[in-house]
Amino acid sequence: MHNLLIVDDEPGIRQSLKGVLEDEGYKVSAVDSAEACLENLHRRGYEVVLLDVWLPGMDGLDALQRIRELDDAPEVIMISGHGTIETAVRATKLGAYDFLEKPLSIEKTLILIKNALESRRLRTENKDLKKQVQSKGEIAGASVPMKALRQQIGLMAPTNGRVLIYGESGTGKELVAIAIHAQSLRKEALFVEVNCAAIPEDLIESELFGHRKGSFPGAVTDKDGKFLKADGGTLFLDEVGDMSLKTQSKVLRTLDEQKFTPVGGDELVSADARVIASTNKDLEEEISKGNFREDLFYRLNVIPFFVPPLRERKEDIPLLARYFLKDISAAYSRRSKEITDDAIEVLTRYAWPGNVRELRNVVERMVIMHPTAQKLERKHLPPLVYRDGTRRARADFSTLHQAREAYERDYILKKLDENHGNVSRAAEVLGLERSHLYRKMKALGIAVKE
């Protein structure tokens, strides 16, 4: 239920307007002064305030100025019985959503309230999106390649130069694009993303440039495209190498002219969006195959970025694993967990073909599958990571004794895990006396709780 506040010194207007709005399903409060209005706004949240201009004590325009300074300010519709153009203009400049004249038209009042609520919803949504972009724009990693990447972002983010980000799937190309936007001169505007690989060829033009009603079956209304939504902000073309040649041609013209025609339309629409693109393909090779336009490549490749795969910056794995563990535990409302050095060692030795995305998925799986474990250990790792990591670890041993001891430890841990920590059952599976298994565990440094 939406919360509205009426501020008017005439009791009749307060009562009649409150009754009408409550009949429409709104939750309504009413006060007779600007001072009472401000006091109420500090006590509870309102989405729309209907504020009279002429009030005893502080007038409505002064109150409006104070309201707009609040952190989560409501939309304000000004009301006046003898308003002038100058008053309306001043109210608009101070941030009023609109202006109503007495006697009030109920129909117009209801329409304005509905539109004001939608405006506030969009403003709040936009604000939340900006917060998400800013929080996602942090690039973790202490390795030399990541330090260099952060330095490069800091140097070129404040420019309007187009960027082409290269990297394997899962390396974090989207994160780099978000970081560039978050440090750019356009950070107050929207960051709009288009996954060129996920949208069917017959729909991507509509997605990018919008369409007009009736331009194709299913186009029942006009729709704005991503270029227009990113006007003044940043448009991220993810996996641009998967875009069709036909769409590439229209994107090229749009980059050159900063204008485009919506699908089914005949008018030119202007949009000033900074374009950042990414790809996991070798675009020069795609050009030689005839799959990508050379002229578009040169338009996009003004500032190239290379995001290294995780296997080339393994020193970042412990930091990333612990970062994901904290973030995912909080997201699932789980108590904070630790990850042991043994588990980190195995993670560091794994090849990570899926890069950072795969590492995050592995940590998430461990959090979900082992909700009661306070420490995530080597035995909690998924089999693929565990087997590959320990196999690579064994290849680094200098003596047969070290390799044999590591293999025995891993094998016993695996059997204990399969038997839910029951030493007697694990001993039976291993073909050992329980006392013998206890001695072996002690010699290998395996605590009974493992």
C-alpha positions in Angstrom: 0.0 0.0 0.0 1.4 3.4 -1.0 1.8 6.1 1.7 0.7 9.6 0.9 0.8 12.8 3.0 -1.6 15.8 2.5 -0.4 19.2 3.8 -3.1 21.9 3.8 -4.3 24.3 6.4 -8.0 24.0 5.2 -9.7 21.2 7.2 -12.3 20.6 4.5 -9.7 19.9 1.8 -7.7 17.7 4.1 -10.8 15.6 5.0 -12.3 15.3 1.5 -9.1 14.6 -0.3 -8.1 12.0 2.4 -11.4 10.2 2.0 -11.1 10.1 -1.8 -7.6 8.8 -1.7 -8.3 6.2 0.9 -11.2 5.0 -1.2 -8.6 4.5 -4.0 -6.6 2.2 -1.8 -3.9 4.6 -0.6 -2.7 4.9 3.0 -3.1 8.6 3.8 -2.0 11.0 6.5 -2.9 14.7 6.7 -1.4 17.6 8.6 -2.0 21.4 8.6 1.5 22.9 8.5 4.9 22.7 6.8 6.5 22.1 10.3 4.2 19.1 10.9 5.0 17.8 7.4 8.7 17.8 8.0 8.3 16.2 11.4 6.2 13.4 9.9 8.7 12.8 7.1 11.5 12.3 9.6 9.4 9.8 11.5 8.2 7.6 8.6 8.5 7.3 4.9 6.0 8.7 2.4 6.1 8.3 -1.4 4.1 11.3 -2.4 3.4 14.6 -0.6 0.5 16.9 -1.7 1.8 20.2 -0.4 -0.1 23.5 -0.3 1.9 26.6 -1.3 0.3 29.0 1.2 0.6 27.8 4.8 0.8 29.5 8.2 4.4 29.8 9.4 6.8 28.2 6.9 5.3 28.3 3.4 5.1 25.4 1.0 8.0 26.4 -1.2 10.4 26.6 1.7 9.1 23.3 2.9 9.7 21.8 -0.6 13.3 22.9 -0.5 13.8 21.2 2.8 12.0 18.0 1.6 14.2 17.7 -1.5 17.3 17.7 0.8 16.2 14.5 2.5 18.0 11.2 1.6 15.0 9.4 0.4 12.8 12.3 -0.6 9.2 11.7 -1.7 7.7 13.2 -4.9 6.0 16.5 -4.1 2.9 17.8 -5.9 2.3 21.4 -5.1 -1.3 22.8 -4.5 -2.4 26.4 -4.7 -5.7 28.3 -4.7 -4.2 31.4 -6.4 -1.0 30.2 -8.0 0.9 32.2 -10.6 3.2 31.1 -13.4 6.1 32.5 -11.4 5.2 30.3 -8.4 4.8 27.2 -10.6 8.1 27.8 -12.3 9.9 28.3 -9.0 8.3 25.1 -7.6 9.4 23.1 -10.6 13.0 24.5 -10.3 13.0 23.4 -6.6 12.1 19.9 -7.6 8.3 19.7 -7.4 6.9 16.9 -9.6 3.9 18.9 -10.7 1.4 21.7 -9.8 -2.3 21.5 -9.0 -4.7 24.4 -8.8 -7.7 24.7 -6.5 -10.5 23.7 -6.8 -8.9 20.3 -7.3 -10.0 18.1 -10.1 -10.2 14.6 -8.5 -9.5 12.9 -11.9 -6.4 15.0 -12.5 -5.2 14.6 -8.9 -5.4 10.8 -9.2 -3.6 10.7 -12.5 -0.8 12.9 -11.1 -0.4 10.8 -8.0 -0.2 7.6 -10.1 2.5 9.2 -12.3 4.4 10.5 -9.4 4.5 7.1 -7.8 5.8 5.6 -11.0 8.4 8.4 -11.2 9.6 7.7 -7.7 9.7 3.9 -8.4 11.9 4.5 -11.4 14.1 6.9 -9.5 14.6 4.4 -6.7 15.3 1.6 -9.1 17.8 3.7 -10.9 19.5 4.6 -7.6 19.7 0.9 -6.6 21.1 0.0 -10.0 23.8 2.6 -9.6 24.7 1.2 -6.1 24.9 -2.3 -7.6 27.2 -1.0 -10.4 29.4 0.8 -7.9 29.7 -2.3 -5.6 30.4 -4.6 -8.6 33.0 -2.2 -9.9 35.6 -3.4 -7.4 38.2 -5.6 -9.1 39.9 -8.0 -6.6 43.3 -9.4 -7.0 46.9 -8.6 -5.8 48.7 -10.1 -8.8 50.8 -8.0 -11.1 48.4 -8.4 -14.1 45.4 -7.2 -12.0 47.3 -4.3 -10.5 48.2 -3.3 -14.1 44.5 -3.7 -15.1 43.3 -1.4 -12.3 45.9 1.2 -13.2 44.8 1.1 -16.9 41.2 1.5 -15.9 42.0 4.5 -13.7 43.8 6.2 -16.6 41.2 5.8 -19.3 37.9 5.5 -17.5 37.4 9.3 -17.3 37.6 9.6 -21.1 34.9 8.8 -23.7 37.1 6.5 -25.7 35.5 3.2 -26.8 36.9 0.1 -25.2 37.2 -3.5 -26.4 37.8 -6.1 -23.7 39.4 -9.4 -24.6 39.4 -12.5 -22.4 38.3 -16.1 -22.1 34.8 -16.9 -20.8 34.5 -16.4 -17.1 37.5 -14.1 -16.6 35.4 -11.1 -15.5 35.1 -9.0 -18.7 31.7 -7.6 -17.5 33.3 -6.6 -14.1 36.0 -4.6 -16.0 33.2 -2.9 -18.0 31.3 -2.0 -14.8 34.5 -0.7 -13.2 35.2 1.5 -16.2 31.7 2.9 -16.0 31.9 3.4 -12.2 35.0 5.5 -12.6 33.8 7.4 -15.7 32.3 10.9 -16.1 29.0 9.1 -16.9 28.8 7.2 -13.7 25.6 9.0 -12.6 23.8 7.7 -15.8 22.9 4.1 -16.5 25.1 1.1 -17.3 23.1 -0.9 -19.9 24.2 -4.4 -20.9 23.4 -6.5 -24.0 24.5 -10.1 -24.3 25.0 -10.4 -28.0 25.4 -14.2 -27.8 22.2 -14.8 -25.9 19.7 -12.8 -28.1 18.4 -14.5 -31.3 19.4 -12.8 -34.5 15.9 -11.8 -35.5 15.4 -10.0 -32.1 18.8 -8.3 -31.5 18.1 -5.2 -33.7 14.9 -4.6 -31.8 16.8 -5.1 -28.5 19.5 -2.6 -29.5 17.5 0.0 -31.5 13.9 -0.5 -30.3 10.8 -0.9 -32.5 7.6 0.7 -33.4 4.2 -0.8 -32.8 3.1 -3.2 -35.5 6.6 -3.4 -37.1 6.6 -7.3 -36.7 4.2 -9.9 -35.2 4.2 -9.4 -31.4 5.2 -5.7 -31.5 2.0 -4.5 -29.7 3.6 -1.3 -28.4 6.5 1.0 -29.1 9.7 -0.1 -27.3 12.9 1.8 -26.6 16.2 0.0 -27.4 19.3 -0.3 -25.4 21.1 2.5 -27.2 18.4 5.0 -26.2 18.3 3.6 -22.6 22.1 4.1 -22.4 21.8 7.7 -23.6 24.3 9.8 -21.5 25.6 6.5 -20.0 27.4 3.4 -21.0 26.3 0.6 -23.3 28.1 -2.7 -22.8 28.0 -5.1 -25.9 29.0 -8.4 -24.3 30.4 -11.0 -26.7 30.2 -8.7 -29.6 31.9 -11.3 -31.8 28.6 -13.3 -31.9 26.7 -10.4 -33.5 25.4 -10.9 -37.0 26.9 -9.0 -40.0 23.6 -7.3 -40.6 23.4 -6.0 -37.0 27.1 -5.0 -37.1 26.4 -2.8 -40.1 23.7 -0.9 -38.2 25.8 -0.6 -35.1 28.6 0.8 -37.2 26.4 3.6 -38.6 25.1 4.3 -35.1 28.6 4.7 -33.8 29.5 7.1 -36.6 26.4 9.2 -36.5 25.1 8.7 -32.9 21.7 8.3 -34.6 19.6 5.3 -35.5 16.2 4.3 -36.8 14.1 2.0 -34.7 12.8 -1.2 -36.3 9.6 -0.2 -38.3 10.2 3.5 -37.8 11.1 6.2 -40.2 12.5 8.9 -37.8 16.1 9.2 -36.7 16.7 8.9 -32.9 19.8 10.5 -31.3 21.6 8.7 -28.5 25.0 9.6 -26.9 26.2 6.3 -25.3 29.8 5.3 -24.6 30.2 1.9 -26.1 32.3 -0.8 -24.3 32.5 -4.2 -26.1 33.9 -7.6 -25.0 34.8 -10.8 -26.8 36.3 -14.2 -26.1 37.1 -14.6 -29.8 40.1 -13.5 -31.9 38.3 -10.8 -33.9 41.2 -10.4 -36.4 40.8 -14.1 -37.2 37.0 -13.6 -37.4 37.6 -10.8 -39.9 39.7 -13.0 -42.1 36.9 -15.6 -42.1 34.4 -12.9 -43.1 32.5 -13.2 -39.8 33.3 -9.7 -38.4 33.4 -6.3 -40.1 36.9 -4.8 -40.1 35.6 -1.2 -40.0 33.5 -2.0 -36.9 36.6 -3.6 -35.3 38.6 -0.4 -35.7 35.7 1.7 -34.3 35.5 -0.5 -31.2 39.2 -1.3 -30.6 40.2 2.3 -29.6 41.4 1.2 -26.2 42.0 -2.6 -25.9 41.9 -4.4 -22.6 43.2 -7.9 -21.9 41.8 -9.8 -18.9 44.2 -12.6 -18.0 42.8 -16.2 -17.3 42.8 -17.3 -13.7 45.6 -19.9 -14.3 48.0 -17.0 -15.2 47.3 -15.2 -11.8 47.1 -18.1 -9.3 48.3 -15.8 -6.5 44.8 -14.2 -6.7 43.0 -17.5 -6.0 43.2 -17.5 -2.1 41.9 -13.8 -2.0 39.1 -14.5 -4.5 38.0 -17.8 -2.8 37.8 -16.0 0.6 36.0 -13.0 -0.9 33.4 -15.3 -2.6 33.0 -17.3 0.6 32.2 -14.2 2.6 29.9 -12.8 -0.1 28.0 -16.1 -0.7 27.6 -16.9 3.0 26.0 -13.5 3.5 23.7 -13.9 0.5 22.4 -17.3 1.8 22.2 -15.9 5.4 24.7 -18.4 6.6 27.2 -17.9 9.4 30.6 -16.8 8.1 32.9 -19.7 7.3 36.6 -20.3 6.9 38.5 -22.2 4.2 41.5 -24.2 5.3 45.0 -23.7 3.8 44.9 -27.3 2.5 41.7 -26.6 0.5 43.3 -23.3 -0.8 46.4 -25.3 -1.9 44.2 -27.7 -4.0 42.3 -24.8 -5.5 45.5 -23.1 -6.4 46.8 -26.1 -8.3 43.5 -26.6 -10.3 43.6 -25.4 -13.9 40.3 -23.5 -13.8 39.2 -23.8 -17.4 36.0 -21.8 -16.4 38.2 -19.1 -14.8 36.8 -16.8 -12.0 33.2 -17.8 -12.7 34.0 -21.5 -12.1 35.8 -20.6 -8.9 32.8 -18.7 -7.6 30.5 -21.6 -8.6 32.7 -24.0 -6.7 32.7 -21.9 -3.5 28.9 -21.5 -3.8 28.4 -25.3 -4.1 30.6 -25.9 -1.0 28.5 -23.4 1.0 25.2 -25.0 -0.1 26.3 -28.6 0.2 28.0 -28.3 3.6 25.8 -25.9 5.6 27.0 -27.0 9.1 30.7 -27.1 8.4 32.5 -24.2 10.1 35.6 -24.8 8.0 35.6 -25.8 4.4 38.3 -28.4 4.0 39.9 -30.2 1.1 37.5 -33.1 1.5 34.6 -30.6 0.9 35.9 -29.8 -2.6 33.9 -31.1 -5.7 35.5 -34.3 -7.0 36.7 -32.7 -10.3 38.6 -29.9 -8.5 39.8 -32.3 -5.8 41.1 -35.0 -8.2 42.7 -32.6 -10.6 44.2 -30.4 -7.9 45.7 -33.3 -6.0 47.0 -34.9 -9.2 48.8 -31.7 -10.1 50.1 -31.4 -6.5 51.5 -35.0 -6.6 53.4 -34.1 -9.7 55.4 -31.5 -7.8 56.6 -33.9 -5.0 60.4 -34.4 -4.9 60.4 -37.8 -3.3 58.3 -41.0 -3.6 57.7 -40.9 0.1 56.1 -37.5 -0.1 53.9 -38.5 -3.0 52.8 -41.7 -1.3 52.0 -40.0 2.0 49.9 -37.3 0.2 48.1 -39.9 -1.7 47.3 -41.9 1.4 46.1 -38.8 3.2 43.8 -37.8 0.3 42.4 -41.3 -0.1 41.6 -41.7 3.6 40.0 -38.2 3.7 37.9 -39.2 0.7 36.7 -42.5 2.4 36.0 -40.7 5.6 33.9 -38.1 3.7 32.0 -40.9 1.9 31.2 -42.4 5.3 30.2 -39.1 6.9 33.2 -39.1 9.2 32.4 -42.5 10.7 35.9 -44.0 11.4 34.7 -47.5 12.0 32.9 -47.7 8.6 35.8 -46.1 6.8 38.2 -48.6 8.4 36.0 -51.5 7.2 35.9 -50.0 3.6 39.7 -49.6 3.7 40.2 -53.1 5.0 42.0 -51.9 8.1 41.5 -52.4 11.9 40.0 -49.3 13.4 43.0 -48.9 15.7 45.3 -49.2 12.7 43.3 -46.5 10.9 43.5 -44.2 14.0 47.3 -44.6 14.0 47.5 -43.9 10.3 45.4 -40.8 10.7 47.6 -39.5 13.5 50.7 -40.1 11.5 49.2 -38.3 8.5 48.0 -35.4 10.5 44.3 -36.1 10.1 42.2 -35.0 13.1 39.4 -37.3 14.1 36.9 -34.5 13.4 38.0 -34.6 9.7 
